[in-house]
Amino acid sequence: MDKVKVGVLGLRRGLSHLRNFLNTQEAEVIGVADRVKQWRDRAAEAVGKMDRKGIDFASEFEELLEMRPDAVVIASNARQQAAQAIQAMEAGCHVLSEVPGAFTQEEIAHIAMTCQRTGKQYMLAENSSFMGFLRYWRKWVTEGRFGAISLADGEYLHYLPATMVNASGDTFT
C-alpha cells in the first residue's frame, strides 16, 4: 500500500496532528504551512527531534496545495476552515478539518456538495464521538436497551488537570 501524502495547515493546533502523522507508518508528511513564523519554527523543532527529513515549510495554504498532498489537515483560523476545505478538495485533496469546520448551514452544504462533486473525503476531527463510553451508548441504543428514545442531551468535561487552577493559583493533578 502506498503511503498517504499529508500536508498540515495551521501549526498551533495542527502541531499535534503533525506529530501523530509523523508517527503513522501509513502516512508521509510532505509539507506544513502557517503564516506565523513562530509556529513554523516550533513545528520544525518537533520534526527535527523526530529526525524526519523532506518536509517542506510554507507560509501560505496555496503553497501547501502546490506540494500536491493526498490529504490535508486544516487546523487554521476557524472562520477560514470551510473555504479552505473546499479549496483543498477542489485541488484534489482529502480533508481532515479541526472543529468547528463551518459556522453556517450554507458552508456545510458547500462542503457536502464539493465532496460529492470531487469524490474527495471530508472528516471533521471531532474525536469525542470515538470515546469508549459513547461507543457503548450507541451500541445500547441500537440494541434497544433504553426503549424508544425521544430526546437525549449530554455534556462532558475535558480532563485537563494542568488547566484546572484554584483561586490560589494551584493546579489540580
LOFILO-622388 format. One record per atom (N, C-alpha, C): x, y, z; residue in one letter; atom name; residue number from 0. Coordinates in pm, whole numbers, plus 50000, padded with zeros to 5 digits. Atoms other than C-alpha are relative to their C-alpha. Layout:
// LOFILO-622388
X,Y,Z,A,CA,NUM
...
***
This chain:
// LOFILO-622388
50083,49882,50000,M,N,0
50000,50000,50000,M,CA,0
50088,50125,50000,M,C,0
49926,49875,50003,D,N,1
50128,50346,49913,D,CA,1
49966,50084,50122,D,C,1
50024,49910,49888,K,N,2
50167,50597,50193,K,CA,2
49916,50118,49953,K,C,2
50079,49881,50028,V,N,3
49918,50882,50206,V,CA,3
50089,50121,50025,V,C,3
49920,49878,49986,K,N,4
50099,51212,50145,K,CA,4
49913,50106,50067,K,C,4
50079,49911,49916,V,N,5
49981,51456,50411,V,CA,5
50064,50138,50009,V,C,5
49959,49863,49972,G,N,6
50001,51833,50445,G,CA,6
49921,50051,50120,G,C,6
50066,49947,49880,V,N,7
49918,52023,50765,V,CA,7
49997,50152,49991,V,C,7
50018,49855,49999,L,N,8
49777,52377,50766,L,CA,8
49962,50044,50140,L,C,8
50027,49950,49866,G,N,9
49788,52566,51095,G,CA,9
50079,49921,50102,G,C,9
49905,50076,49918,L,N,10
50067,52471,51330,L,CA,10
49992,50030,50149,L,C,10
50025,49994,49856,R,N,11
49927,52570,51667,R,CA,11
49929,49871,50036,R,C,11
50075,50123,49976,R,N,12
49653,52310,51697,R,CA,12
50050,49888,49909,R,C,12
49955,50099,50096,G,N,13
49793,52135,51393,G,CA,13
50127,49927,50039,G,C,13
49876,50065,49958,L,N,14
50118,52051,51572,L,CA,14
49973,49858,50052,L,C,14
50030,50136,49950,S,N,15
49952,51755,51746,S,CA,15
49966,49907,49884,S,C,15
50027,50082,50119,H,N,16
49822,51631,51410,H,CA,16
50130,49966,49928,H,C,16
49870,50022,50064,L,N,17
50171,51673,51264,L,CA,17
50074,49887,50071,L,C,17
49930,50105,49924,R,N,18
50323,51463,51542,R,CA,18
49935,49863,49979,R,C,18
50070,50128,50019,N,N,19
50056,51196,51503,N,CA,19
50028,49942,49862,N,C,19
49973,50051,50135,F,N,20
50106,51169,51127,F,CA,20
50146,49960,49982,F,C,20
49859,50039,50007,L,N,21
50484,51159,51171,L,CA,21
50021,49862,50061,L,C,21
49990,50130,49935,N,N,22
50427,50851,51388,N,CA,22
49910,49894,49937,N,C,22
50089,50093,50069,T,N,23
50190,50682,51142,T,CA,23
50071,49942,49879,T,C,23
49927,50065,50109,Q,N,24
50351,50429,50910,Q,CA,24
49929,50014,49865,Q,C,24
50076,49992,50125,E,N,25
50073,50466,50652,E,CA,25
50001,50139,49939,E,C,25
50000,49861,50047,A,N,26
50135,50841,50613,A,CA,26
50141,50054,49986,A,C,26
49874,49927,50018,E,N,27
50416,51060,50488,E,CA,27
49967,50148,49997,E,C,27
50022,49855,49999,V,N,28
50407,51427,50586,V,CA,28
50095,50061,49899,V,C,28
49916,49940,50103,I,N,29
50530,51620,50284,I,CA,29
50013,50151,50017,I,C,29
49991,49856,49983,G,N,30
50460,51977,50394,G,CA,30
49907,50051,50107,G,C,30
50081,49931,49900,V,N,31
50321,52215,50652,V,CA,31
49995,50147,49963,V,C,31
50012,49857,50028,A,N,32
50202,52574,50637,A,CA,32
49939,50074,50117,A,C,32
50056,49908,49902,D,N,33
50139,52857,50877,D,CA,33
50057,50137,49969,D,C,33
49954,49864,50027,R,N,34
50160,53233,50830,R,CA,34
50092,50053,50110,R,C,34
49923,49951,49885,V,N,35
50321,53276,51173,V,CA,35
50131,49922,50010,V,C,35
49868,50062,49998,K,N,36
50694,53208,51170,K,CA,36
50026,49924,50130,K,C,36
49980,50064,49869,Q,N,37
50695,53122,51541,Q,CA,37
49944,49857,50000,Q,C,37
50061,50133,50001,W,N,38
50461,52825,51478,W,CA,38
50071,49909,49901,W,C,38
49921,50081,50093,R,N,39
50659,52710,51174,R,CA,39
50130,49955,50066,R,C,39
49875,50035,49930,D,N,40
50977,52720,51386,D,CA,40
49976,49891,50104,D,C,40
50032,50102,49900,R,N,41
50810,52519,51662,R,CA,41
49977,49865,49933,R,C,41
50022,50126,50074,A,N,42
50698,52259,51407,A,CA,42
50132,49945,49948,A,C,42
49869,50045,50050,A,N,43
51049,52247,51257,A,CA,43
50079,49934,50113,A,C,43
49931,50060,49884,E,N,44
51185,52175,51604,E,CA,44
49943,49861,50029,E,C,44
50063,50130,49975,A,N,45
50934,51891,51653,A,CA,45
50041,49899,49893,A,C,45
49959,50087,50111,V,N,46
51020,51747,51310,V,CA,46
50145,49958,50018,V,C,46
49858,50029,49978,G,N,47
51392,51772,51389,G,CA,47
50023,49900,50111,G,C,47
49987,50094,49888,K,N,48
51351,51590,51720,K,CA,48
49964,49858,49958,K,C,48
50041,50132,50047,M,N,49
51188,51305,51532,M,CA,49
50089,49953,49885,M,C,49
49903,50034,50104,D,N,50
51476,51304,51283,D,CA,50
49932,49972,49866,D,C,50
50071,50015,50127,R,N,51
51245,51348,50985,R,CA,51
50054,50102,49900,R,C,51
49948,49914,50107,K,N,52
51365,51493,50656,K,CA,52
49895,50010,49890,K,C,52
50084,49991,50118,G,N,53
51196,51605,50337,G,CA,53
49865,50064,50020,G,C,53
50126,49931,49977,I,N,54
50917,51812,50488,I,CA,54
50020,50146,49964,I,C,54
49990,49860,50041,D,N,55
50865,52148,50319,D,CA,55
49915,50088,50091,D,C,55
50069,49903,49916,F,N,56
50761,52453,50520,F,CA,56
49957,50118,49915,F,C,56
50055,49889,50078,A,N,57
50538,52724,50373,A,CA,57
49925,50095,50092,A,C,57
50078,49904,49923,S,N,58
50366,53036,50493,S,CA,58
49855,50009,49952,S,C,58
50134,49987,50057,E,N,59
50060,53017,50265,E,CA,59
49939,49864,49966,E,C,59
50074,50122,50031,F,N,60
49795,52748,50214,F,CA,60
50019,49958,49855,F,C,60
49984,50031,50142,E,N,61
49829,52772,49837,E,CA,61
50134,49932,49972,E,C,61
49868,50064,50014,E,N,62
50198,52682,49867,E,CA,62
49992,49853,50044,E,C,62
50016,50138,49952,L,N,63
50100,52372,50065,L,CA,63
49926,49916,49895,L,C,63
50074,50074,50102,L,N,64
49848,52270,49798,L,CA,64
50085,49973,49877,L,C,64
49910,50021,50113,E,N,65
50116,52312,49530,E,CA,65
50094,49882,50022,E,C,65
49918,50118,49970,M,N,66
50310,52033,49707,M,CA,66
49927,49871,49964,M,C,66
50084,50110,50045,R,N,67
50025,51804,49592,R,CA,67
49984,49887,50103,R,C,67
50028,50107,49903,P,N,68
49938,51619,49914,P,CA,68
49874,49923,49959,P,C,68
50123,50078,50020,D,N,69
49679,51341,49901,D,CA,69
49891,50048,50095,D,C,69
50094,49955,49896,A,N,70
49519,51479,50218,A,CA,70
50061,50117,50075,A,C,70
49953,49889,49918,V,N,71
49540,51796,50423,V,CA,71
49923,50003,50131,V,C,71
50061,49971,49871,V,N,72
49473,51867,50787,V,CA,72
49980,50151,50003,V,C,72
50027,49857,49991,I,N,73
49304,52204,50827,I,CA,73
49978,50033,50147,I,C,73
50004,49961,49859,A,N,74
49378,52339,51173,A,CA,74
50027,50149,50010,A,C,74
49977,49856,50011,S,N,75
49368,52706,51081,S,CA,75
49892,50078,50074,S,C,75
50102,49913,49944,N,N,76
49153,53000,51185,N,CA,76
49862,49943,49969,N,C,76
50130,50065,50015,A,N,77
48801,52866,51239,A,CA,77
49915,50063,49890,A,C,77
50083,49932,50101,R,N,78
48639,53126,51012,R,CA,78
50044,49967,49857,R,C,78
49949,50032,50133,Q,N,79
48853,53010,50718,Q,CA,79
49989,49852,49966,Q,C,79
49994,50145,50019,Q,N,80
48815,52634,50761,Q,CA,80
49911,49949,49888,Q,C,80
50091,50050,50104,A,N,81
48512,52580,50534,A,CA,81
50054,50032,49862,A,C,81
49947,49959,50131,A,N,82
48657,52778,50243,A,CA,82
50128,49924,49966,A,C,82
49875,50073,50025,Q,N,83
48995,52608,50284,Q,CA,83
49974,49853,49972,Q,C,83
50035,50140,50027,A,N,84
48835,52263,50295,A,CA,84
49952,49985,49856,A,C,84
50050,50002,50138,I,N,85
48653,52336,49970,I,CA,85
50116,50017,49902,I,C,85
49884,49975,50086,Q,N,86
48972,52475,49814,Q,CA,86
50089,49875,49992,Q,C,86
49916,50120,49997,A,N,87
49165,52164,49921,A,CA,87
49938,49887,49918,A,C,87
50066,50107,50076,M,N,88
48908,51921,49780,M,CA,88
50002,50031,49851,M,C,88
49994,49962,50142,E,N,89
48896,52116,49454,E,CA,89
50140,49983,49943,E,C,89
49861,50022,50043,A,N,90
49276,52082,49442,A,CA,90
50036,49852,50000,A,C,90
49976,50144,50006,G,N,91
49240,51703,49470,G,CA,91
50038,49935,50132,G,C,91
49960,50053,49869,C,N,92
49295,51653,49845,C,CA,92
49879,49954,50081,C,C,92
50095,50036,49895,H,N,93
49100,51465,50108,H,CA,93
50026,50096,50115,H,C,93
49989,49899,49895,V,N,94
49038,51681,50417,V,CA,94
49967,49942,50137,V,C,94
50030,50020,49858,L,N,95
49059,51634,50793,L,CA,95
49999,50140,50059,L,C,95
50012,49863,49950,S,N,96
48928,51959,50942,S,CA,96
49980,50001,50150,S,C,96
50023,49978,49858,E,N,97
48956,52070,51300,E,CA,97
49861,50060,50019,E,C,97
50129,49939,49968,V,N,98
48638,52182,51471,V,CA,98
50017,50151,50010,V,C,98
50136,50037,50034,P,N,99
48423,52374,51408,P,CA,99
49981,49956,49855,P,C,99
50012,50041,50139,G,N,100
48482,52324,51034,G,CA,100
49910,50089,49916,G,C,100
50094,49910,50068,A,N,101
48191,52551,50942,A,CA,101
49914,50069,50105,A,C,101
50086,49925,49908,F,N,102
47961,52807,51100,F,CA,102
49855,50010,49954,F,C,102
50136,49984,50052,T,N,103
47657,52809,50874,T,CA,103
49957,49874,49924,T,C,103
50052,50112,50079,Q,N,104
47431,52556,50706,Q,CA,104
50045,50013,49855,Q,C,104
49954,49979,50138,E,N,105
47534,52713,50375,E,CA,105
50143,49948,49982,E,C,105
49863,50051,50008,E,N,106
47903,52638,50446,E,CA,106
50001,49848,50001,E,C,106
50007,50147,49992,I,N,107
47816,52281,50542,I,CA,107
49950,49942,49868,I,C,107
50054,50047,50129,A,N,108
47611,52240,50224,A,CA,108
50107,50008,49891,A,C,108
49894,49986,50101,H,N,109
47901,52370,50013,H,CA,109
50108,49892,50018,H,C,109
49902,50107,49975,I,N,110
48140,52125,50180,I,CA,110
49945,49867,49948,I,C,110
50061,50126,50044,A,N,111
47899,51835,50118,A,CA,111
49992,49991,49848,A,C,111
50009,50001,50146,M,N,112
47842,51934,49755,M,CA,112
50138,49985,49936,M,C,112
49864,50013,50053,T,N,113
48218,51966,49699,T,CA,113
50048,49857,50014,T,C,113
49966,50143,49983,C,N,114
48268,51615,49842,C,CA,114
49937,49918,49888,C,C,114
50070,50077,50104,Q,N,115
48007,51478,49602,Q,CA,115
50059,50027,49862,Q,C,115
49951,49963,50133,R,N,116
48142,51669,49303,R,CA,116
50141,49950,49974,R,C,116
49858,50036,50018,T,N,117
48512,51591,49361,T,CA,117
50029,49855,50032,T,C,117
49974,50137,49956,G,N,118
48479,51244,49512,G,CA,118
50102,49993,50113,G,C,118
49903,49997,49890,K,N,119
48708,51353,49797,K,CA,119
49928,49983,50134,K,C,119
50053,50024,49866,Q,N,120
48656,51258,50162,Q,CA,120
50023,50122,50088,Q,C,120
49989,49893,49901,Y,N,121
48593,51513,50436,Y,CA,121
49969,49939,50136,Y,C,121
50027,50047,49865,M,N,122
48619,51434,50805,M,CA,122
50020,50114,50097,M,C,122
49988,49902,49894,L,N,123
48555,51664,51098,L,CA,123
50072,49933,50117,L,C,123
49916,50060,49896,A,N,124
48814,51599,51368,A,CA,124
49937,50017,50139,A,C,124
50068,49999,49870,E,N,125
48562,51571,51649,E,CA,125
50020,49864,50062,E,C,125
49961,50132,49951,N,N,126
48725,51293,51842,N,CA,126
49918,49949,50117,N,C,126
50076,50051,49885,S,N,127
48487,51277,52137,S,CA,127
49898,49895,49957,S,C,127
50096,50101,50045,S,N,128
48248,51074,51922,S,CA,128
50061,49860,49996,S,C,128
49933,50130,50000,F,N,129
48507,50793,51933,F,CA,129
50036,49952,50140,F,C,129
49969,50041,49863,M,N,130
48536,50780,52313,M,CA,130
49925,49872,50032,M,C,130
50055,50131,49969,G,N,131
48468,50437,52457,G,CA,131
49859,50002,50054,G,C,131
50133,50001,49939,F,N,132
48167,50527,52666,F,CA,132
49892,50038,49898,F,C,132
50098,49964,50103,L,N,133
47995,50683,52362,L,CA,133
49974,49884,49904,L,C,133
50021,50118,50085,R,N,134
48051,50369,52157,R,CA,134
49903,49902,50070,R,C,134
50092,50086,49926,Y,N,135
47878,50171,52434,Y,CA,135
49858,50054,49995,Y,C,135
50134,49941,50006,W,N,136
47587,50414,52444,W,CA,136
49936,49975,49864,W,C,136
50052,50023,50136,R,N,137
47547,50387,52065,R,CA,137
49957,49854,49984,R,C,137
50032,50144,50009,K,N,138
47556,50007,52089,K,CA,138
49872,49970,50077,K,C,138
50117,50028,49917,W,N,139
47299,50001,52371,W,CA,139
49873,50061,49941,W,C,139
50116,49940,50066,V,N,140
47068,50240,52187,V,CA,140
49957,49913,49884,V,C,140
50029,50086,50116,T,N,141
47092,50023,51874,T,CA,141
49936,49869,50044,T,C,141
50056,50125,49948,E,N,142
47017,49713,52083,E,CA,142
49862,50020,50064,E,C,142
50130,49973,49940,G,N,143
46707,49884,52224,G,CA,143
49996,49992,50150,G,C,143
49995,50014,49854,R,N,144
46821,49868,52586,R,CA,144
49923,50110,50074,R,C,144
50065,49887,49934,F,N,145
46662,50207,52662,F,CA,145
49857,50021,49950,F,C,145
50132,49981,50059,G,N,146
46341,50160,52466,G,CA,146
50005,50111,49895,G,C,146
50008,49892,50099,A,N,147
46221,50432,52229,A,CA,147
50055,50129,50061,A,C,147
49940,49876,49950,I,N,148
46427,50748,52271,I,CA,148
49938,50116,49925,I,C,148
50059,49883,50064,S,N,149
46253,51077,52207,S,CA,149
50088,50123,50016,S,C,149
49911,49886,49979,L,N,150
46516,51316,52343,L,CA,150
50121,49953,50079,L,C,150
49877,50030,49926,A,N,151
46876,51287,52456,A,CA,151
50081,50128,50008,A,C,151
49916,49883,49981,D,N,152
47106,51553,52595,D,CA,152
50122,49955,50078,D,C,152
49880,50044,49930,G,N,153
47463,51512,52707,G,CA,153
50106,50108,50003,G,C,153
49888,49908,49986,E,N,154
47765,51701,52820,E,CA,154
50120,49920,50049,E,C,154
49881,50062,49946,Y,N,155
48120,51615,52906,Y,CA,155
50101,50109,50034,Y,C,155
49894,49908,49962,L,N,156
48420,51782,53062,L,CA,156
50132,49945,49950,L,C,156
49865,50043,50036,H,N,157
48769,51772,52924,H,CA,157
50080,49986,50129,H,C,157
49914,50018,49885,Y,N,158
49003,51631,53184,Y,CA,158
50138,50056,49965,Y,C,158
49873,49932,50028,L,N,159
49290,51878,53160,L,CA,159
50053,50057,50132,L,C,159
49960,49955,49867,P,N,160
49441,51895,53509,P,CA,160
50096,50118,50001,P,C,160
49905,49889,50001,A,N,161
49716,52136,53409,A,CA,161
49930,50135,49982,A,C,161
50072,49875,50020,T,N,162
49450,52395,53322,T,CA,162
49900,50027,50111,T,C,162
50092,49981,49888,M,N,163
49245,52349,53639,M,CA,163
50075,50070,50113,M,C,163
49927,49919,49903,V,N,164
49357,52624,53873,V,CA,164
49902,50054,50102,V,C,164
50087,49943,49898,N,N,165
49209,52727,54206,N,CA,165
50037,50147,50023,N,C,165
49980,49857,49975,A,N,166
49197,53082,54347,A,CA,166
50143,50033,50044,A,C,166
49862,49977,49956,S,N,167
49548,53041,54493,S,CA,167
50101,49980,49888,S,C,167
49910,50024,50112,G,N,168
49692,52952,54154,G,CA,168
50057,49860,49997,G,C,168
49953,50138,49998,D,N,169
49750,52586,54242,D,CA,169
49927,49919,49893,D,C,169
50063,50085,50100,T,N,170
49687,52331,53968,T,CA,170
49958,49869,50064,T,C,170
50050,50129,49953,F,N,171
49500,52005,54018,F,CA,171
50059,49890,49915,F,C,171
49948,50114,50076,T,N,172
49656,51677,53919,T,CA,172
49939,49871,50050,T,C,172
***
